Amino acid sequence: MPETDLNQQLVERYHEVNGDHPMTDADDVYVSAQFVVLEELCAARGRDVDAVRWLMLGQRLPLPGYLRSDGAEMVPADLFALADRAGGVDLLEAWFTAHWADPITGKAEWNSYLSGQYVCLHSVTPATIQRKDYLTAVIGVAANEPDAGSSQWSARLHALVDELDTLEPAFTAYDRLRFGGPTSRDTCIDVMRTRFPRP
């Protein structure tokens, strides 16, 4: 399919947000299993792909989560789900930010959502974003709790880690490049299970 001007603008915007890091064959395989090609999703949903790109560039829908090495814009299969729940793209920002009591936090989360970088969740909704934030915060300080190391503490910790495990995908090496270090799965799931094995 010929490249459009909007396609090129979206590619440039993607690199502004994520940096310019190479996608390996393994990255491509991971992304192809977890995400769908924007053009294919639009065709299946009867949407004009350039109109959707325009919404992304206008900060009304999130950017693609990944650019595959062949240039395909990769997006979650439920890309349009939140806008549908909100009553349309025009109502999405107000609906989304209203899930946070603090408007400043709500706006910051909206900007994070628009970046397309919420690839850390199988399903990106205000509820899953809030739950992930809670779980990573609690897991991050678990080792400092007064009863750390006890059987009750261990059971509590592993329940939290297991819940986070259900929310998060595996991530890929590309993610560690663009985020500049380990992912939340690395630090809050894999490391914690290694440091504190199940009794």
Backbone torsions as a table, in degrees:
resi	resn	phi	psi	omega
1	MET	NA	134.8	-176.9
2	PRO	-66.5	145.4	179.5
3	GLU	-72.8	135.4	177.0
4	THR	-100.0	164.1	177.5
5	ASP	-61.1	-39.2	179.0
6	LEU	-66.6	-36.9	176.0
7	ASN	-58.8	-46.2	-180.0
8	GLN	-65.2	-40.9	177.2
9	GLN	-61.5	-39.4	-179.2
10	LEU	-68.0	-39.5	176.0
11	VAL	-60.3	-44.9	179.8
12	GLU	-64.0	-42.0	178.9
13	ARG	-64.8	-40.5	178.3
14	TYR	-57.9	-45.8	-178.9
15	HIS	-69.0	-30.8	174.4
16	GLU	-60.6	-40.4	-176.2
17	VAL	-79.2	-41.0	-169.9
18	ASN	-105.2	-9.8	-172.3
19	GLY	82.1	175.3	-177.0
20	ASP	-112.0	88.5	-177.5
21	HIS	-114.7	143.1	-179.3
22	PRO	-71.3	144.7	172.3
23	MET	-99.0	123.7	178.3
24	THR	-83.4	172.2	175.6
25	ASP	-59.4	-39.8	179.5
26	ALA	-65.3	-39.1	176.2
27	ASP	-60.5	-45.9	-179.1
28	ASP	-60.5	-42.5	179.7
29	VAL	-62.7	-45.9	179.1
30	TYR	-59.4	-50.1	-175.9
31	VAL	-64.3	-40.4	-179.9
32	SER	-64.7	-28.4	178.7
33	ALA	-79.7	-29.0	-173.2
34	GLN	-98.2	-25.0	-171.6
35	PHE	-129.8	172.4	-179.9
36	VAL	-122.6	156.7	178.1
37	VAL	-73.8	130.4	-176.8
38	LEU	-52.5	-46.6	-177.9
39	GLU	-61.6	-38.0	-179.6
40	GLU	-70.3	-40.1	178.4
41	LEU	-63.9	-43.6	179.8
42	CYS	-63.4	-41.1	178.7
43	ALA	-62.0	-41.4	-178.9
44	ALA	-68.8	-30.8	-177.6
45	ARG	-97.1	2.3	-180.0
46	GLY	68.1	33.6	179.5
47	ARG	-111.7	147.8	177.4
48	ASP	-78.9	123.1	-172.7
49	VAL	-64.6	-37.6	179.6
50	ASP	-69.8	-31.9	175.3
51	ALA	-64.4	-37.5	178.0
52	VAL	-70.3	-41.0	175.7
53	ARG	-59.3	-39.5	178.6
54	TRP	-61.8	-41.2	177.5
55	LEU	-64.1	-38.1	177.4
56	MET	-65.3	-45.8	180.0
57	LEU	-67.0	-28.2	178.4
58	GLY	-86.5	8.6	178.1
59	GLN	59.5	46.1	176.6
60	ARG	-120.4	-17.1	169.9
61	LEU	-135.8	154.0	-178.0
62	PRO	-68.4	149.4	173.3
63	LEU	-62.9	162.2	173.5
64	PRO	-56.1	148.5	177.3
65	GLY	-72.0	-31.3	-178.4
66	TYR	-148.5	155.3	163.4
67	LEU	-111.3	114.0	178.7
68	ARG	-66.5	161.2	-174.8
69	SER	-64.7	-18.8	175.3
70	ASP	-87.2	5.5	177.9
71	GLY	92.7	-5.8	-178.6
72	ALA	-64.6	133.9	176.8
73	GLU	-83.8	114.5	-173.9
74	MET	-101.2	126.9	-175.8
75	VAL	-131.3	160.1	175.3
76	PRO	-67.0	149.3	-179.7
77	ALA	-62.3	-25.8	179.9
78	ASP	-99.4	31.4	-177.4
79	LEU	-50.2	-39.0	-174.2
80	PHE	-94.2	-1.3	-171.2
81	ALA	-63.1	-44.4	-177.8
82	LEU	-67.3	-40.1	177.4
83	ALA	-62.0	-39.1	177.6
84	ASP	-63.4	-43.3	179.4
85	ARG	-65.3	-33.3	-178.1
86	ALA	-76.8	-15.6	-177.5
87	GLY	99.9	13.8	178.3
88	GLY	128.4	162.2	-178.1
89	VAL	-60.2	-36.0	-177.7
90	ASP	-64.2	-26.2	-177.2
91	LEU	-99.8	-4.1	-170.3
92	LEU	-63.4	-47.8	-175.9
93	GLU	-60.0	-46.8	-179.3
94	ALA	-63.7	-41.6	178.3
95	TRP	-63.3	-44.8	-177.0
96	PHE	-65.0	-53.1	-174.7
97	THR	-67.7	-23.9	-179.9
98	ALA	-66.4	-12.7	178.7
99	HIS	-76.2	-7.4	176.6
100	TRP	-114.1	132.6	-178.5
101	ALA	-64.0	-35.3	-179.4
102	ASP	-91.3	117.2	-178.4
103	PRO	-60.2	-32.6	-179.8
104	ILE	-66.6	-43.6	176.9
105	THR	-64.0	-43.0	178.9
106	GLY	-59.1	-42.0	179.4
107	LYS	-67.8	-39.1	178.1
108	ALA	-63.7	-41.0	178.8
109	GLU	-68.2	-35.8	176.5
110	TRP	-61.5	-44.2	179.1
111	ASN	-63.9	-38.5	177.1
112	SER	-65.0	-41.2	178.1
113	TYR	-60.7	-45.0	-178.8
114	LEU	-64.8	-25.5	-178.2
115	SER	-65.8	-18.5	-175.9
116	GLY	78.3	3.5	-174.9
117	GLN	-88.2	5.0	174.9
118	TYR	-80.2	48.7	174.9
119	VAL	-80.3	2.9	-178.9
120	CYS	-85.8	3.1	-179.4
121	LEU	-131.7	140.1	174.9
122	HIS	-62.7	-41.1	179.7
123	SER	-131.1	122.0	-175.3
124	VAL	-96.2	107.3	175.2
125	THR	-137.6	162.0	175.1
126	PRO	-53.9	-38.6	-178.3
127	ALA	-66.4	-43.1	-179.6
128	THR	-72.7	-32.5	175.2
129	ILE	-62.7	-46.8	-179.3
130	GLN	-64.9	-40.1	-178.9
131	ARG	-67.5	-41.4	177.8
132	LYS	-61.9	-44.4	179.0
133	ASP	-59.0	-43.3	179.4
134	TYR	-63.5	-48.6	-176.4
135	LEU	-63.4	-45.5	-179.1
136	THR	-65.1	-36.3	178.9
137	ALA	-66.4	-45.0	-178.1
138	VAL	-69.0	-42.9	178.7
139	ILE	-63.8	-37.8	-177.9
140	GLY	-62.5	-27.9	-178.7
141	VAL	-108.7	6.2	-174.2
142	ALA	-59.2	-37.4	-176.7
143	ALA	-66.0	-16.3	-179.8
144	ASN	-94.3	1.0	-178.9
145	GLU	-69.6	149.4	-176.5
146	PRO	-56.9	-34.4	-177.5
147	ASP	-99.3	21.7	-178.2
148	ALA	-54.8	132.3	179.7
149	GLY	98.5	-16.6	179.6
150	SER	-75.0	164.8	-178.9
151	SER	-66.0	-38.0	177.6
152	GLN	-64.3	-43.1	178.7
153	TRP	-61.9	-43.3	-179.4
154	SER	-61.8	-44.2	179.8
155	ALA	-62.4	-41.7	179.6
156	ARG	-64.0	-46.2	-179.0
157	LEU	-60.9	-47.4	-176.1
158	HIS	-69.0	-28.3	174.9
159	ALA	-65.9	-41.2	178.2
160	LEU	-66.6	-44.8	179.9
161	VAL	-62.9	-42.2	179.5
162	ASP	-63.2	-39.1	179.1
163	GLU	-65.1	-43.9	177.9
164	LEU	-61.3	-38.0	179.3
165	ASP	-58.5	-35.8	-179.8
166	THR	-73.8	-25.2	-178.1
167	LEU	-83.3	-30.3	-169.9
168	GLU	-103.8	140.6	171.0
169	PRO	-77.0	-174.5	-174.2
170	ALA	-77.8	-22.9	-170.6
171	PHE	68.8	169.7	178.8
172	THR	-139.3	168.4	-174.6
173	ALA	-58.2	-34.2	178.6
174	TYR	-56.9	-37.6	-178.7
175	ASP	-61.4	-38.2	-179.2
176	ARG	-69.3	-25.9	175.5
177	LEU	-73.8	-50.9	-174.9
178	ARG	-72.1	-28.9	178.4
179	PHE	-90.2	-3.3	173.8
180	GLY	70.8	30.9	178.4
181	GLY	156.9	-164.9	-176.9
182	PRO	-65.8	153.9	177.7
183	THR	-88.1	170.9	177.8
184	SER	-64.9	-28.6	174.2
185	ARG	-65.1	-40.8	178.4
186	ASP	-59.8	-50.7	-170.3
187	THR	-83.3	-34.7	-173.2
188	CYS	-102.5	-13.6	179.2
189	ILE	-115.7	-64.4	-175.0
190	ASP	-64.2	-48.1	-178.9
191	VAL	-64.6	-42.6	-177.7
192	MET	-66.3	-38.5	178.4
193	ARG	-68.4	-31.4	177.7
194	THR	-75.2	-44.1	-179.6
195	ARG	-68.1	-37.4	-174.2
196	PHE	-127.7	76.9	-177.9
197	PRO	-60.7	153.1	176.1
198	ARG	-60.5	140.1	-179.7
199	PRO	-66.1	NA	NA
